[in-house]
Every structure is written in structure tokens, then in C-alpha cells.
């Protein structure tokens, strides 16, 4: 599946819910299903700056693709991490560089997040793009 296909799938999943409390509930559910991050990866190197809650994103570059693991200490943010990982993990650096992550806007999430959570989400996406650029240089 392409990044675009997965984003469309997420938009469709969220369209089932009309009420934002239900959408938050779904986000929390996604976060609860997220695999726990290895404690040794919960360090300053993987900590995302700009998030009110603590968020860790750990990349692994293997066979030309970037695989991400992540976690947060806040339940809704953990759901955001789960959504992001679903879209970006297992992609080539080029795919991540050349695709916009628009599903956040498409499901209306940005307007329903607090400003600090919204800033944190932007910081996570920025860090993913930075990892992609760095790994793209390595693989070129």
C-alpha cells in the first residue's frame, strides 16, 4: 500500500465517527494497541522537542527503508503516534520526502487538538522528514 492509500484508509475510518469524543476514543484505542517502546530507546536522542507531553520516535534504517517505533506518555498523543507510524514506517526516505501527510487535516484533527498538541504533531512530522532526509543522503 502506498502512503496515499493508507492516509485515505485512515480518513475513511475516522469518517465513521460523527462525534469528536468518539474520534478521541478511537485515537486512545489506537494508542493502547501501540507496541511498547523498548525502555533503552526512551532517551534524549529520540525525544521529540516541541511536544508538551513526552514523545519518542526511534528510527531504524534497514534494506533501504526506515522503520519507526514510538511512544508517548499521553494517551491521545500515543494514538497520534500510532497513526503516524502506520503511515510512515517501512517507507523509503524518498517516499517520506516526496509525500505530504495530509490525513491529519483531512480528518479535522488539527482543528480539534489543543495548540500544544498540534505543535507536537507538527514537531513529530518534521522529525520524521528530517530522518528521511538524513537516511536519503546515506543511501545515495
URWOZI-V108885 format. One record per run of one state. SS is the DSSP state (alpha for helix, beta for strand, coil for the rest). FROM is the first residue (numbers start at 1). LEN is the number of residues. Records with the same first field share a line. If there is no record, write none. Layout:
BEGIN
SS->FROM-LEN + FROM-LEN
END
This chain:
BEGIN
coil->1-2 + 16-4 + 34-5 + 42-5 + 48-7 + 63-2 + 73-2 + 89-2 + 92-1 + 99-4 + 107-2 + 113-2 + 140-1
alpha->3-13 + 20-14 + 39-3 + 75-14 + 93-6 + 103-4 + 109-4 + 115-25
beta->47-1 + 55-8 + 65-8 + 91-1
END
